[in-house]
Amino acid sequence: MSKFDYTKNSDEKLALIIEQLEVSSELIKSKSPLKSRMAIILLDNLIDILMHRYCLSKFSYDEFTMRIMPPEFSEKEISDAKDSIQGKIKVLRKKIKKLTKKEETIVTICHSYRNGAQHNDEHNPETIIVFAKILFQVVCDFFVRLQNKGHSAYYNGTPSWASRYISGNHVNYRDFSKVVVLKVSKGIRVSLNSVKNDLAFDLQNRLEEVDRMIEYDLPELKNKDKDLDFLFKMYEFEQTNEFKELTKRLYGLRYKIHDQSISKTDFQKEMGLLETENLKARTNFTPNIRFTTFIKLKSSIQKIKNSKNMHETLRTYERLNTPLEMIESFIIRAAEEWEEEQQLQLDIARGK
């Protein structure tokens, strides 16, 4: 076994990898969106660990051989790979060439899903099962690929961590990993057509729900195109750093008038200047999301159905999903604000 081989890692670590695959497999097979969300978190962690260990083995070997030849990896590449999953993906895809283009896409998108699920309590129950299955397949394939073909060991009897998969005292790690993957993958199948259909169905349903909300939850819209363009522009502008900075300055002025560190005259003067600056910034702002964006999304679903491979399917879905998520959030906000305004008018009429 090579001194710097990835497979030098202890059997205890290998046992933990197998257990993580087993748990993820059971979670996915439950067909529960919540459990699939947990599976994505586990699998994202596992692919990160596998890539980390493999990168470290390559960096260690590079450090050893640089005594007699130029290093293969720059300090920045090493630092980025140690700091983030994106850095590991870049090294494995571009430099080591151990990750395919399709796998890069899947890992990147699913890492984004994992961040939303774990940190922001966000997940789409209609697609998370699909993405869990796809990521599971990538992790399994990568796990097998990292095993050295010639690496094997003899034990005093079958090791406990391997007893569910093989018998005997000899373990060939490449063959053993294939047996593990074959068993944990049983019942988890994902085809290109099923992924395309599921993702297209998800987008179609969500677009129809947005249409329904515009029709029934926003009845005050008289000129749908112009009114929604105005709302979308306003909401998108409020997500910019420029708006956030203007808001901070506004709050700062309010603090000053509250603690009387500024005169009323100066406060009104500065407030007027700030409002003028805000209006100018809003007017000059060019939004990415318009009502025409929504219309184009409706006609773009066919692109998913026409995609020729998994990479193209997932990239197309991501391009359509990103603006749709923004539109959904804008429409929900508009509906909530309209409902609050209606309630306020009712309270005023009742003399509250």
Stockholm file with secondary structure:
# STOCKHOLM 1.0

chainA/1-352         MSKFDYTKNSDEKLALIIEQLEVSSELIKSKSPLKSRMAIILLDNLIDILMHRYCLSKFSYDEFTMRIMPPEFSEKEISDAKDSIQGKIKVLRKKIKKLTKKEETIVTICHSYRNGAQHNDEHNPETIIVFAKILFQVVCDFFVRLQNKGHSAYYNGTPSWASRYISGNHVNYRDFSKVVVLKVSKGIRVSLNSVKNDLAFDLQNRLEEVDRMIEYDLPELKNKDKDLDFLFKMYEFEQTNEFKELTKRLYGLRYKIHDQSISKTDFQKEMGLLETENLKARTNFTPNIRFTTFIKLKSSIQKIKNSKNMHETLRTYERLNTPLEMIESFIIRAAEEWEEEQQLQLDIARGK
#=GR chainA/1-352 SS CCTTCGGGSCHHHHHHHHHHHHHHHHHHHTTCHHHHHHHHHHHHHHHHHHHHHHHHHHHHHHHHHTTTSCCSSCHHHHHHHHHCHHHHHHIIIIISCCSCHHHHHHHHHHHHHHHHHHHSCCCCTTTHHHHHHHHHHHHHHHHHHTSCTTCEEECSSCCGGGTTTCCSSEEEHHHHHHHHHHHHTTTCCCCHHHHHHHHHHHHHHHHHHHHHHHHHTCTTCSSHHHHHHHHHHHHHHTTSHHHHHHHHHHHHHHHHHHTTCSCHHHHHHHHHHHHHHHHHHHHHCCCSCCHHHHHHHHHHHHHHHHCCSHHHHHHHHHHHHHHHHHHHHHHHHHHHHHHHHHHHHHHHHTTC
#=GC SS_cons         CCTTCGGGSCHHHHHHHHHHHHHHHHHHHTTCHHHHHHHHHHHHHHHHHHHHHHHHHHHHHHHHHTTTSCCSSCHHHHHHHHHCHHHHHHIIIIISCCSCHHHHHHHHHHHHHHHHHHHSCCCCTTTHHHHHHHHHHHHHHHHHHTSCTTCEEECSSCCGGGTTTCCSSEEEHHHHHHHHHHHHTTTCCCCHHHHHHHHHHHHHHHHHHHHHHHHHTCTTCSSHHHHHHHHHHHHHHTTSHHHHHHHHHHHHHHHHHHTTCSCHHHHHHHHHHHHHHHHHHHHHCCCSCCHHHHHHHHHHHHHHHHCCSHHHHHHHHHHHHHHHHHHHHHHHHHHHHHHHHHHHHHHHHTTC
//
